[in-house]
Amino acid sequence: MPADDVDLLVIGAGSGGVRAARIAASHGARVTIAEEYRVGGTCVIRGCVPKKLLVYASRFSLDFEEAGGFGWMLHAPTFDWPTLIANKDKEIARLEAAFVATLTNAGVALAKSRAVFEDPHTIRLVARDERVRAAHVLVATGSRPHPGRAIPGLEHVISSNEAFDLPELPRRVLVQGGSYIAVEFACIFAGLGAKVTLVYRGDNILRGFDDDVRVHLREEMEKRGIHVITGTTVTAVEKVKAHFVAHLSGGTSVTVDKVMFALGRPPNVDGLGLDAAGVNLAETGGIMVDEYSQTSVPHIYAVGDVTNRVNLTPVAIREGHAFADTVFGGKPTRVDHRNVPTAVFSEPEVGMVGLTEAQARAQVGRVDIYKTMFRPLKATLSGRDTTILLKLVVDGATDRVLGCHIVAPDAGEMIQLMGIAVKMGATKADLDATIAVHPTASEELVTMRTASKRHGREAAE
Ligand SMILES: Cc1cc2nc3c(=O)[nH]c(=O)nc-3n(C[C@H](O)[C@H](O)[C@H](O)COP(=O)(O)OP(=O)(O)OC[C@H]3O[C@@H](n4cnc5c(N)ncnc54)[C@H](O)[C@@H]3O)c2cc1C
């Protein structure tokens, strides 16, 4: 048998791949990481980080609007998209260089090339026309935007990838999709001053989130002037001079300057040579793995979006780290995918951890719901028409907090901390025993005394 060139070849230098490569190298492994595009992956180059920078930019308009009530008189501030994009690009380039330095300092060899399997141990680096024989392989190739089904004019449609690099801010935008990415971009464009239409085929945005959150956020978005059309799809996109006419399934049409689809992100498995390696796919379309991220081929592992488990950066990072500890650190480590806190950087933000009301009712006999909606203190002077939603889902039998759902400014920051409490198994009594921080919005999480709904009590008592 030929000797291995490396102990580990990682395919994809994104969130999961970079962490796995660095930790495996720190355990003494000889590691090469292959990347076909830019080091840092989706999150750093065209996902979480640039998106959050655009979110920050989009929120200044609200601050300007609200400032008047606090005595600040501003004279029609103007916005310059090219400045934002140039500054964003500079920061992304800095981060990419930092990732490359981290890998280099850890002793990881970087191959700027697409990598494909030729057989279970041999990987071809396409750009170099080289073959590497690896004792272990980690597939961390992420996911890509779903192009949408073939409709006339699909070539005019952009995805989130292109949205980050538009030469100018479109004045009118149609976003199709109901996922967090669709919702976030609708809010970004609206905050920057565009007229936004959000079209979604389902009955409401943010499928999978708590129903109260979905209704509440939609109302908040509509208050900000975003036109949300549900139960509808885009059937054709027609170019008319410099504009686009999006034809909708209901028979109407919308004229815009840009059409963006955010219709989910299938795992990046095509053309990877997984058949040649003997790696099986799961029904979700992702690479099938066990709780240690091991595939159907014992020396091949997969982490992150390509496994289509919980498609978030911190999860990919945790899976990559656990893989390296398991295989090269002598410390078998599983990742617990329960109670992963997450945020939607909409306006206002959404934070959630644990079970929705509907999920809890399906899993637990007695469910108590604590819910409050109130006007934030800041809005009293600013005059902004907005409401905060806080909701706790509690196991009526054990008093354990099963879920927390927030629609509020900084909900992402709040849910990170509530995530610790929920992960630790906090009870409603623990929250009640915690003294409030006043005046804040999150204090209501520890001061809600009376359940607004009790499911299953009558049957159980
Ligand atoms: C617009 C947007 C916003 C997002 N916002 C958030 C957020 O706010 N919070 C959050 O937690 N998550 C967010 N995500 C999701 C997050 O980016 C992903 O979950 C995360 O990047 C997954 O990491 P990964 O390592 O699995 O894959 P990636 O980070 O996608 O890395 C995969 C890498 O593999 C490379 N690659 C693919 N095939 C090959 C090949 N054959 N050879 C060589 N290289 C290859 C790709 O070029 C890429 O660099 C967002 C995603 C998008 C698109």
The ligand as an ORCA input file, in Angstrom:
! r2SCAN-3c Opt
* xyz 0 1
  C     -26.270     35.050      3.776
  C     -25.954     34.086      4.896
  C     -26.046     34.519      6.193
  C     -25.745     33.659      7.236
  N     -25.840     34.115      8.507
  C     -25.537     33.309      9.545
  C     -25.589     33.796     10.875
  O     -25.939     34.954     11.117
  N     -25.235     32.957     11.883
  C     -24.848     31.660     11.639
  O     -24.521     30.946     12.584
  N     -24.806     31.169     10.376
  C     -25.134     31.965      9.327
  N     -25.058     31.482      8.044
  C     -24.738     30.043      7.842
  C     -23.229     29.809      7.926
  O     -22.562     30.655      7.025
  C     -22.937     28.349      7.618
  O     -23.702     27.527      8.470
  C     -21.459     28.026      7.813
  O     -20.642     28.826      7.007
  C     -21.206     26.543      7.510
  O     -19.829     26.273      7.639
  P     -19.195     25.065      6.807
  O     -17.821     24.900      7.327
  O     -20.097     23.894      6.830
  O     -19.191     25.560      5.296
  P     -18.659     26.888      4.626
  O     -18.355     27.933      5.613
  O     -19.652     27.208      3.570
  O     -17.293     26.461      3.963
  C     -17.239     25.537      2.910
  C     -16.044     25.861      2.055
  O     -15.765     24.774      1.199
  C     -15.335     25.284     -0.058
  N     -15.520     24.189     -1.027
  C     -16.685     23.627     -1.439
  N     -16.442     22.586     -2.252
  C     -15.083     22.481     -2.363
  C     -14.224     21.576     -3.038
  N     -14.689     20.546     -3.735
  N     -12.884     21.764     -2.934
  C     -12.376     22.800     -2.199
  N     -13.155     23.674     -1.524
  C     -14.497     23.501     -1.595
  C     -16.210     26.495     -0.264
  O     -15.640     27.388     -1.196
  C     -16.253     27.077      1.150
  O     -15.225     28.007      1.359
  C     -25.336     32.320      6.966
  C     -25.239     31.887      5.650
  C     -25.545     32.750      4.622
  C     -25.443     32.273      3.207
*
